[in-house]
Amino acid sequence: MSNTETRPAEMRCGGETEADRPAEVEVLTARDVPLGGPRAMRVRRTLPQRARSLVGAWCFADHYGPDDVAGTGGMHVPPHPHTGLQTVSWLFSGEIEHRDSLGSHAYVRPGELNLMTGGHGIAHSEVSTPDTTILHGVQLWVALPDQHRGTERDFQHHVPHPVTLNGGEARVFLGTLAGATSPVRTFTPLLGAELTVSPGARLVLDVDPAFEHGVLVDTGDVLVEDTPVERAALAYTAPGRTCLTLTNRGTAPARLILLGGPPFDEEIIMWWNFIGRTHEEIVRARGDWMTETGTGDRFGEVRGYDGDPLPAPELPNAPLRPRGRPAPRA
C-alpha cells in the first residue's frame, strides 16, 4: 500500500535533535492515518515521525489490520507514482493484486515478499482481491542511496522458508538472519524478517553490530530487551549490539517484524510517494506525473487496471527541506 493521503505532510527524515537521541530501547508509538475516502482503510504509521525517521534505509512503515473488508471496502489504490525508493509488501492475511508499469502482474500473499523498485520512476496499483475477507499486514519503504536513486524499474518476488529458532521461528525476506539469507537484491545492506516467538519464550538473536534495528509488534505481550512494547509500536535499538533479546510474556504466540540496516546518513525529502533530495526535484516529479497522467515515459502505464490514475495532491506553500541524521555524539 502506498501513501494515498490527500493532504500529505512532508515526512521529515533523520531530523532528530539531541533531546531525541535514543535510550537503551526507544519505543515509537504509531499514529493513526486514514488512506482514501469516506470508507478509508486506516493504518498505524511508525515511520517516519518526529522522534525518529529512519531505521537503516527503512524510511516508512505502515501496519494495518486485521481489517474486515466487508466494512471498509479493503484496499483499492489506483495507479500512482514512486521515485527514489523500494516498496516492500508483506501480508499476514488476505491477498492483494499488484500491477505496475514494468508490466508485472503479481499477487501479494501471506508469507511472500513483493519488492518493487521505483528509482527514476514507476507506477503501480494495489487492489485487495474479491476472495479477501480479512486484510492484515505491513507496507514498508526503503530509501535508495544517492548513487542508485535513478535506477531502472524492477520487481522481485520471494517466498522465504521458515527457519526454526530456539523459542520461535523466522521468515527472512531481506538480508541475513539465523543462517538464512534472502536472494532479493537491495541497494544498501538491510534486514527484514517476520518473527514468531513462542508463548513464554525468550528469543536471543545474533545481529550485526553495524546495524540499527526496529522491532514492530503485530501481536503479543512483548519485551524488547527489558522494555515492554505494545501492539503496533516499534522498538528502536542503536548500532553496537551483537544480540537482540525478545521475550513473549503471553500465552499465545507473538508475531513481530524485525527491520535493520546501517545508519542511512544521506539527507532526503519524503513527500507523498516521492523521495528526493531537493524541493525542486519533488516539484519536477509531481509535475511529470500530472503531465503524463500515468501514461508517459518517466512513470509508464499500468495496464489492466480499470480506472483513472491517482492525481497528486497540491504541494505545500513552504519549500520542502531535506533532513539528515544528526552528527554522532563526541
C-alpha positions in Angstrom: 0.0 0.0 0.0 1.2 3.5 -0.8 0.6 6.9 0.7 -2.9 8.0 -0.6 -3.3 10.9 1.8 -4.9 13.8 0.1 -3.0 16.4 2.2 0.3 14.7 2.9 2.7 16.5 5.2 6.3 16.5 4.5 7.8 13.3 6.0 10.9 14.6 7.7 13.7 12.1 7.6 16.5 12.0 10.0 15.6 15.2 11.8 16.4 14.0 15.4 17.7 16.6 17.9 20.0 16.0 20.8 17.0 15.5 23.1 15.5 12.9 20.7 18.6 10.6 20.9 17.5 7.1 21.8 17.9 5.5 25.2 18.7 1.8 25.6 15.5 0.9 23.8 13.4 3.7 22.2 9.7 3.0 21.8 8.0 4.7 18.9 4.2 4.9 19.1 2.2 4.7 15.9 -0.1 7.4 14.7 -3.5 6.5 13.0 -3.7 7.5 9.3 -6.7 7.2 7.1 -6.0 6.2 3.5 -8.5 7.1 0.8 -12.1 8.4 1.0 -15.0 8.1 3.4 -14.6 4.3 3.8 -10.9 4.8 4.2 -8.8 1.9 5.4 -6.8 3.0 8.4 -3.2 2.2 9.0 -0.9 2.7 12.0 2.3 4.5 11.0 5.5 4.3 13.0 8.0 5.7 10.4 8.6 8.5 9.7 7.9 10.5 12.8 9.5 13.4 14.7 11.3 11.2 17.2 13.0 9.0 14.6 12.6 8.9 10.9 14.7 6.0 9.7 16.0 2.6 10.8 18.8 2.0 8.4 17.4 2.8 5.0 13.9 1.8 6.1 12.0 5.1 6.0 8.3 4.3 6.0 6.3 1.7 8.0 2.6 1.2 7.9 0.9 -1.6 9.9 -2.7 -2.4 9.1 -5.5 -4.8 10.1 -6.9 -7.2 10.9 -9.2 -5.2 8.6 -12.7 -6.6 7.8 -13.0 -5.6 4.1 -16.8 -6.1 4.2 -16.9 -2.9 6.4 -14.0 -0.9 4.9 -14.0 -1.9 1.3 -10.5 -3.2 1.7 -7.6 -1.8 -0.4 -8.3 -0.1 -3.7 -5.4 2.1 -4.7 -5.4 3.4 -8.3 -2.2 3.7 -10.3 0.2 6.1 -8.6 3.9 7.0 -8.9 7.1 6.4 -6.9 10.6 7.7 -7.2 13.8 7.2 -5.2 12.6 4.1 -3.2 11.8 0.4 -3.0 8.4 -0.7 -1.7 8.2 -3.9 0.4 4.8 -5.6 0.8 4.3 -8.3 3.4 1.0 -9.8 4.4 -0.2 -11.8 7.4 -3.7 -12.5 5.9 -5.6 -11.6 2.7 -4.4 -11.1 -0.8 -3.6 -8.0 -2.9 -3.4 -7.8 -6.7 -0.4 -5.8 -7.9 0.1 -4.3 -11.4 2.9 -2.0 -12.4 4.3 0.0 -15.4 7.1 -2.5 -15.8 4.4 -5.0 -16.8 4.4 -7.0 -13.6 1.1 -8.6 -12.6 1.5 -10.4 -9.3 -0.3 -11.2 -6.0 0.8 -10.3 -2.5 0.1 -13.3 -0.3 0.9 -14.1 3.4 4.5 -15.1 3.8 5.5 -14.0 0.3 7.6 -10.9 -0.4 6.9 -8.5 -3.2 9.6 -5.8 -3.6 9.2 -3.1 -6.3 12.0 -0.6 -7.2 10.9 2.8 -8.3 14.2 4.7 -8.9 13.8 7.3 -11.6 10.1 6.5 -11.8 7.5 3.7 -11.7 3.7 3.5 -11.3 1.6 0.7 -9.8 -1.9 -0.2 -8.5 -2.9 -2.3 -5.5 -6.3 -3.9 -5.0 -7.4 -6.5 -2.5 -8.9 -9.5 -4.2 -12.6 -10.4 -4.1 -11.9 -13.5 -2.0 -10.2 -11.5 0.7 -12.2 -11.2 3.9 -9.5 -10.0 6.4 -6.6 -7.8 5.3 -3.7 -7.7 7.6 0.0 -6.8 7.0 2.7 -4.2 6.7 3.8 -1.9 3.9 7.4 -0.7 4.1 9.6 1.6 2.1 13.4 1.7 1.7 15.2 4.9 0.6 17.6 4.4 -2.3 21.1 5.9 -1.8 22.1 8.8 -4.0 24.1 6.8 -6.5 21.2 4.4 -7.2 18.2 6.6 -6.8 17.7 7.0 -10.5 17.9 3.3 -11.2 15.6 1.4 -13.6 12.3 -0.1 -12.6 12.4 -3.6 -11.1 10.1 -6.1 -9.4 11.1 -9.1 -7.3 9.1 -11.9 -5.6 10.4 -14.2 -3.0 8.9 -16.9 -0.7 11.3 -17.4 2.3 11.3 -20.7 4.0 10.6 -20.7 7.8 13.7 -21.1 10.0 13.2 -22.9 13.3 14.7 -20.9 16.3 15.2 -21.8 19.9 11.9 -20.2 21.1 10.3 -19.4 17.8 10.5 -19.1 14.0 11.8 -16.6 11.4 11.0 -15.9 7.8 13.8 -13.8 6.4 12.6 -11.8 3.5 15.6 -9.4 3.2 19.2 -9.8 4.3 20.6 -12.5 6.6 19.4 -13.8 10.0 19.8 -17.1 11.8 21.7 -18.7 8.9 19.1 -17.8 6.4 19.8 -15.3 3.5 17.3 -13.8 1.2 18.3 -13.6 -2.5 16.4 -10.4 -3.1 18.6 -7.5 -4.3 18.8 -4.2 -2.4 21.0 -1.2 -2.7 22.1 -0.9 0.9 22.6 -3.7 3.5 19.2 -4.5 5.0 17.5 -6.9 7.3 13.8 -7.7 7.1 12.1 -10.7 8.8 8.9 -11.9 10.3 9.4 -13.5 13.7 7.2 -15.7 15.7 8.0 -16.0 19.4 6.5 -19.0 21.3 4.4 -18.4 24.4 6.6 -17.7 27.4 9.7 -17.9 25.3 12.9 -15.7 25.4 14.4 -15.5 21.9 18.0 -14.3 21.6 19.1 -13.4 18.1 22.7 -12.8 16.9 22.6 -9.5 15.0 25.1 -7.3 13.0 26.6 -4.7 15.4 26.9 -2.3 12.5 23.1 -2.2 12.2 20.4 -0.3 14.0 17.2 -2.3 14.4 13.5 -1.8 14.7 11.0 -4.3 16.2 7.4 -3.8 15.1 4.9 -5.7 17.3 2.0 -7.2 15.5 0.7 -9.4 18.3 1.8 -10.5 21.7 2.8 -9.3 25.2 6.4 -8.4 24.2 9.6 -7.2 25.8 12.5 -6.0 23.6 15.4 -6.4 25.9 13.7 -5.5 29.1 11.4 -2.8 27.7 7.6 -3.5 27.1 6.4 -2.8 23.6 2.7 -2.5 22.9 1.0 -3.8 19.8 1.7 -1.6 16.7 4.6 0.2 18.4 8.1 0.0 17.1 11.1 -0.5 19.4 14.4 1.0 18.2 17.9 -0.1 19.2 21.1 1.7 18.1 24.1 0.1 16.5 26.6 -1.7 18.7 24.6 -4.8 19.7 25.7 -8.3 18.8 22.5 -9.8 20.0 18.9 -8.9 20.5 16.6 -10.4 23.1 12.9 -10.7 22.5 10.5 -12.1 25.2 6.9 -13.2 24.8 5.2 -12.9 28.2 1.8 -14.0 26.8 0.1 -17.4 26.5 -0.2 -17.1 22.7 2.5 -16.8 20.0 3.8 -13.3 19.4 4.4 -12.0 15.9 6.9 -9.3 15.1 8.6 -7.6 12.2 12.3 -7.1 12.6 14.0 -4.4 10.5 17.6 -3.4 10.4 20.4 -1.7 8.5 23.5 0.5 8.9 22.6 4.1 9.6 21.5 6.0 6.4 23.4 9.2 6.6 22.1 11.0 3.5 19.7 13.9 3.6 16.4 13.1 1.9 12.9 14.6 1.4 9.8 12.4 1.5 6.6 13.9 0.2 3.5 11.9 -0.9 5.0 8.9 -2.8 8.3 10.6 -3.8 11.7 10.5 -2.2 14.2 13.2 -3.4 17.0 15.4 -2.3 15.6 18.9 -3.1 12.3 20.7 -3.2 12.8 21.3 -6.9 13.2 17.6 -7.5 9.9 16.8 -5.8 8.2 19.6 -7.8 9.6 18.1 -11.0 8.4 14.5 -10.1 4.9 15.8 -9.3 4.8 17.8 -12.5 5.9 14.8 -14.6 3.2 12.6 -13.0 0.4 15.1 -13.5 1.5 15.9 -17.1 1.8 12.2 -18.1 -1.4 11.2 -16.2 0.1 7.7 -15.8 1.0 7.1 -19.4 4.2 8.9 -20.1 7.9 7.8 -20.3 9.0 8.6 -16.8 6.4 6.6 -14.8 4.8 4.5 -17.6 1.4 3.0 -17.9 -0.2 0.4 -15.6 -2.0 -1.9 -18.0 -5.0 -4.0 -16.9 -6.3 -1.6 -14.2 -9.8 -0.4 -14.9 -9.9 3.2 -13.8 -8.0 6.5 -13.8 -4.6 7.1 -12.2 -4.5 8.8 -8.8 -3.8 12.6 -9.0 -1.1 14.1 -6.9 -2.0 16.4 -4.0 -1.1 20.0 -4.1 2.3 20.9 -2.8 2.6 22.9 0.4 3.2 26.6 0.2 6.5 26.4 2.1 9.6 24.8 0.4 10.2 21.2 1.3 13.5 21.0 3.2 15.9 18.0 3.3 16.6 16.5 6.7 19.6 14.4 7.7 20.8 12.3 10.6 22.5 14.4 13.3 26.2 14.0 13.8 27.1 11.4 16.4 27.9 12.4 20.0 31.5 13.3 20.7 
